[in-house]
């Protein structure tokens, strides 16, 4: 309970990082008592589809039994935080709604703080719309048909994306709307592979409007971890960020000043490390390796 996190290993020292770019701590396990807070990515880290990664439940239970604080993180805005908490509970990891942070929540809080009561057109699904409305954002469903001007076009992972939605975004931007996005993931890991994610919707809107998204609130933006840190009541150097993507989870953790652990149960493969510009502090075959002794 009273332990402190070890100092982070920086990789600008040649002795700490050889020419392959693989960190010198590869294979080491962060001891469970070393950190006060644990921020665990969901897809590809804690579960894939409807199955927990083997050992994930034991890790979370061990952390909680040791008095550590745990929150779960997802870039996906296609489910509510209530849905995520219910899924984790159903899979054997009892979870409160407030212990789940996703890009929908971060976007809703950002707009509520910076443009309270603004009007937005959303390329996204019902859970994101509900989160925005809950934060006082006026979501306009058809700015073209209604003639209602909106201040923001919010782009997200949207499995109902259509030409009509693309046209609404185009017309809104031509009338002065700003482009923001929940996340910019190219794909989302699922059982048996990957499916297209929000990058496809962003690319379509940017290509059509000639405008670039000016803010992505989800990973790797450290806004996600700032929200998590506030929930945990801890400073960044007291937390370990665990995820399966170098370009989002690990980069975000580095930007936020946290120690990072990469797991190889999601998108990233071990061979990807040699070409990566961002290196994790730890490389683990899976989250279950956190239970193994140093």
FENVEN-V973846 format. One record per residue. N is the residue number from 1. RES is the residue in one small letter. SS is DSSP state (H for helix, E for strand, C for the rest). PSI is psi in radians with two decimals (* if undefined). D_CENTER is the distance of its C-alpha to the mean C-alpha in Angstrom with 2 decimals. Layout:
N:RES:SS:PSI:D_CENTER ; N:RES:SS:PSI:D_CENTER
This chain:
1:x:C:-0.69:27.04 ; 2:x:C:0.10:28.52 ; 3:x:C:2.78:27.11 ; 4:x:C:2.73:25.20 ; 5:x:C:2.52:22.55 ; 6:x:C:2.78:24.26 ; 7:x:C:2.57:24.23 ; 8:x:C:2.53:21.69 ; 9:x:C:2.05:23.26 ; 10:x:C:2.69:23.22 ; 11:x:C:0.39:23.84 ; 12:x:C:0.08:26.33 ; 13:x:C:2.08:29.14 ; 14:x:H:-0.55:30.77 ; 15:x:H:-0.40:31.70 ; 16:x:H:-0.05:28.12 ; 17:x:E:1.94:26.90 ; 18:x:C:-3.05:29.23 ; 19:x:C:-0.33:29.50 ; 20:x:C:-0.29:27.30 ; 21:x:C:-0.02:24.29 ; 22:x:C:2.23:23.49 ; 23:x:E:2.61:22.94 ; 24:x:C:-0.28:25.91 ; 25:x:C:0.12:24.00 ; 26:x:C:2.26:23.18 ; 27:x:C:-0.31:24.19 ; 28:x:C:2.64:24.23 ; 29:x:C:2.27:22.55 ; 30:x:C:2.09:21.16 ; 31:x:C:2.43:23.62 ; 32:x:H:-0.44:22.29 ; 33:x:H:-0.03:24.44 ; 34:x:H:-0.40:23.21 ; 35:x:C:2.72:20.27 ; 36:x:C:-0.48:20.22 ; 37:x:E:2.50:16.53 ; 38:x:E:2.16:14.00 ; 39:x:E:1.95:10.24 ; 40:x:E:2.10:9.48 ; 41:x:E:2.68:6.72 ; 42:x:C:-1.27:8.43 ; 43:x:E:2.10:9.30 ; 44:x:C:-0.19:11.48 ; 45:x:C:-0.99:11.44 ; 46:x:C:-0.66:12.87 ; 47:x:E:2.86:14.11 ; 48:x:E:2.04:14.92 ; 49:x:C:-2.16:16.11 ; 50:x:C:0.32:18.43 ; 51:x:E:2.30:19.10 ; 52:x:E:2.51:17.88 ; 53:x:C:2.27:17.75 ; 54:x:C:2.26:21.19 ; 55:x:C:-0.21:21.28 ; 56:x:H:-0.76:17.93 ; 57:x:H:-0.75:19.96 ; 58:x:H:-0.69:22.39 ; 59:x:H:-0.86:19.88 ; 60:x:H:-0.75:18.44 ; 61:x:H:-0.70:22.03 ; 62:x:H:-0.75:23.35 ; 63:x:H:-0.84:20.93 ; 64:x:H:-0.69:21.78 ; 65:x:H:-0.50:25.44 ; 66:x:C:0.05:25.42 ; 67:x:C:0.23:24.31 ; 68:x:C:2.74:20.86 ; 69:x:E:2.38:18.03 ; 70:x:E:2.32:14.92 ; 71:x:E:2.77:11.78 ; 72:x:E:2.51:9.13 ; 73:x:E:2.42:5.40 ; 74:x:E:2.42:4.07 ; 75:x:C:-0.30:3.46 ; 76:x:C:2.20:7.11 ; 77:x:C:0.28:9.66 ; 78:x:C:-0.01:12.57 ; 79:x:C:2.69:13.12 ; 80:x:C:2.83:13.86 ; 81:x:H:-0.54:12.73 ; 82:x:H:-0.72:16.30 ; 83:x:H:-0.77:15.88 ; 84:x:H:-0.77:13.05 ; 85:x:H:-0.71:15.32 ; 86:x:H:-0.68:18.28 ; 87:x:H:-0.83:16.97 ; 88:x:H:-0.74:16.24 ; 89:x:H:-0.77:19.65 ; 90:x:H:-0.61:21.33 ; 91:x:C:-0.04:20.20 ; 92:x:C:0.13:21.69 ; 93:x:C:1.57:19.12 ; 94:x:C:2.24:20.24 ; 95:x:C:2.39:17.46 ; 96:x:C:2.64:17.87 ; 97:x:H:-0.72:15.98 ; 98:x:H:-0.16:15.36 ; 99:x:H:0.16:13.61 ; 100:x:E:2.24:10.64 ; 101:x:E:2.17:8.12 ; 102:x:E:3.06:6.31 ; 103:x:H:-0.44:6.52 ; 104:x:H:-0.78:10.14 ; 105:x:H:-0.78:11.01 ; 106:x:H:-0.71:10.04 ; 107:x:H:-0.78:11.95 ; 108:x:H:-0.75:14.73 ; 109:x:H:-0.62:15.24 ; 110:x:H:-0.87:15.33 ; 111:x:H:-0.68:17.93 ; 112:x:H:-0.59:19.78 ; 113:x:H:-0.68:20.19 ; 114:x:H:-0.37:21.11 ; 115:x:C:1.07:22.86 ; 116:x:C:2.33:23.84 ; 117:x:C:0.20:25.37 ; 118:x:C:2.87:24.55 ; 119:x:E:2.42:24.91 ; 120:x:E:2.52:22.16 ; 121:x:E:2.34:22.24 ; 122:x:E:2.12:19.17 ; 123:x:E:1.68:18.38 ; 124:x:C:3.13:16.27 ; 125:x:C:3.04:17.11 ; 126:x:H:-0.70:18.68 ; 127:x:H:-0.68:15.83 ; 128:x:H:-0.78:14.45 ; 129:x:H:-0.76:18.11 ; 130:x:H:-0.72:18.86 ; 131:x:H:-0.73:16.19 ; 132:x:H:-0.81:17.57 ; 133:x:H:-0.62:21.09 ; 134:x:H:-0.39:20.57 ; 135:x:C:0.13:19.82 ; 136:x:C:0.20:23.04 ; 137:x:C:2.34:21.96 ; 138:x:E:1.93:24.63 ; 139:x:E:2.07:23.22 ; 140:x:C:2.09:25.94 ; 141:x:C:-0.53:26.07 ; 142:x:C:1.41:28.67 ; 143:x:H:-0.44:29.24 ; 144:x:H:-0.91:31.69 ; 145:x:H:-0.61:33.86 ; 146:x:H:-0.33:33.84 ; 147:x:C:0.27:34.29 ; 148:x:C:2.19:31.83 ; 149:x:C:2.45:30.24 ; 150:x:C:2.66:26.59 ; 151:x:C:-0.46:25.00 ; 152:x:E:2.51:21.54 ; 153:x:E:2.07:20.26 ; 154:x:E:2.10:16.67 ; 155:x:E:2.37:15.25 ; 156:x:C:3.04:12.63 ; 157:x:C:2.09:12.50 ; 158:x:C:1.86:16.07 ; 159:x:C:-0.01:18.26 ; 160:x:C:0.35:21.18 ; 161:x:C:2.30:21.14 ; 162:x:C:2.98:24.82 ; 163:x:H:-0.67:27.29 ; 164:x:H:-0.69:28.08 ; 165:x:H:-0.70:24.55 ; 166:x:H:-0.71:24.69 ; 167:x:H:-0.71:28.07 ; 168:x:H:-0.74:26.95 ; 169:x:H:-0.77:24.30 ; 170:x:H:-0.85:27.04 ; 171:x:H:-0.63:29.56 ; 172:x:H:-0.74:27.28 ; 173:x:H:-0.71:26.49 ; 174:x:H:-0.40:30.22 ; 175:x:C:0.17:30.90 ; 176:x:C:0.06:28.73 ; 177:x:C:2.56:25.24 ; 178:x:E:2.59:22.34 ; 179:x:E:2.18:19.35 ; 180:x:E:2.78:15.78 ; 181:x:E:2.63:12.62 ; 182:x:C:-0.76:9.42 ; 183:x:C:2.88:7.75 ; 184:x:C:0.46:9.94 ; 185:x:C:2.41:9.25 ; 186:x:C:-0.73:12.84 ; 187:x:E:2.88:12.72 ; 188:x:E:2.23:11.22 ; 189:x:E:2.34:12.82 ; 190:x:E:2.98:15.41 ; 191:x:C:2.20:18.65 ; 192:x:C:0.02:20.93 ; 193:x:E:-2.43:18.72 ; 194:x:E:2.73:16.24 ; 195:x:E:2.76:16.33 ; 196:x:E:2.51:15.77 ; 197:x:C:-2.79:12.59 ; 198:x:H:-0.39:12.38 ; 199:x:H:-0.56:13.96 ; 200:x:H:-0.73:17.12 ; 201:x:H:-0.71:17.39 ; 202:x:H:-0.79:16.72 ; 203:x:H:-0.70:19.34 ; 204:x:H:-0.79:21.79 ; 205:x:H:-0.78:21.67 ; 206:x:H:-0.73:21.92 ; 207:x:H:-0.58:24.65 ; 208:x:H:-0.71:26.56 ; 209:x:H:-0.38:26.42 ; 210:x:C:0.18:26.71 ; 211:x:C:2.62:24.15 ; 212:x:C:2.55:20.86 ; 213:x:C:2.24:17.70 ; 214:x:C:-0.28:18.06 ; 215:x:E:2.26:14.64 ; 216:x:E:1.99:11.04 ; 217:x:C:-0.37:9.27 ; 218:x:C:-3.01:5.59 ; 219:x:C:2.42:4.60 ; 220:x:C:0.26:7.23 ; 221:x:C:2.18:8.74 ; 222:x:C:-0.07:9.60 ; 223:x:H:-0.61:9.97 ; 224:x:H:-0.78:6.80 ; 225:x:H:-0.45:8.75 ; 226:x:H:-0.72:11.92 ; 227:x:H:-0.74:11.27 ; 228:x:H:-0.73:10.61 ; 229:x:H:-0.70:13.72 ; 230:x:H:-0.69:15.72 ; 231:x:H:-0.72:15.14 ; 232:x:H:-0.42:16.24 ; 233:x:C:0.57:18.99 ; 234:x:C:2.81:18.61 ; 235:x:C:2.73:18.64 ; 236:x:H:-0.70:16.11 ; 237:x:H:-0.01:18.80 ; 238:x:H:0.03:19.09 ; 239:x:E:2.67:15.65 ; 240:x:E:2.20:14.32 ; 241:x:E:2.16:10.76 ; 242:x:E:2.13:10.83 ; 243:x:E:3.08:8.94 ; 244:x:C:0.03:10.50 ; 245:x:C:2.27:9.77 ; 246:x:H:-0.79:11.85 ; 247:x:H:-0.17:10.93 ; 248:x:H:-1.21:7.22 ; 249:x:H:-0.90:6.80 ; 250:x:H:-0.81:10.49 ; 251:x:H:-0.77:11.09 ; 252:x:H:-0.77:8.77 ; 253:x:H:-0.73:10.58 ; 254:x:H:-0.79:13.78 ; 255:x:H:-0.54:13.55 ; 256:x:H:-0.13:13.11 ; 257:x:C:0.45:16.01 ; 258:x:C:2.73:14.65 ; 259:x:E:2.50:15.95 ; 260:x:E:2.56:13.75 ; 261:x:E:2.21:14.42 ; 262:x:E:2.28:13.76 ; 263:x:E:2.63:14.66 ; 264:x:C:0.48:16.54 ; 265:x:C:0.05:16.01 ; 266:x:C:-2.16:13.45 ; 267:x:C:-0.69:13.64 ; 268:x:C:2.41:15.02 ; 269:x:C:2.74:18.71 ; 270:x:H:-0.65:20.86 ; 271:x:H:-0.32:22.84 ; 272:x:H:-0.40:19.92 ; 273:x:H:-0.60:20.07 ; 274:x:H:-0.40:23.47 ; 275:x:H:-0.01:22.40 ; 276:x:C:2.43:19.12 ; 277:x:C:-0.45:19.35 ; 278:x:C:2.26:16.64 ; 279:x:C:2.40:17.60 ; 280:x:C:2.83:16.11 ; 281:x:C:-0.53:18.43 ; 282:x:E:2.54:18.67 ; 283:x:E:2.11:18.64 ; 284:x:E:2.48:18.94 ; 285:x:C:-0.67:20.06 ; 286:x:C:2.98:17.98 ; 287:x:H:-0.46:16.71 ; 288:x:H:-0.44:20.33 ; 289:x:H:-0.29:21.62 ; 290:x:H:-0.31:20.62 ; 291:x:H:-0.19:23.66 ; 292:x:C:2.55:25.99 ; 293:x:C:2.73:28.21 ; 294:x:C:*:28.06
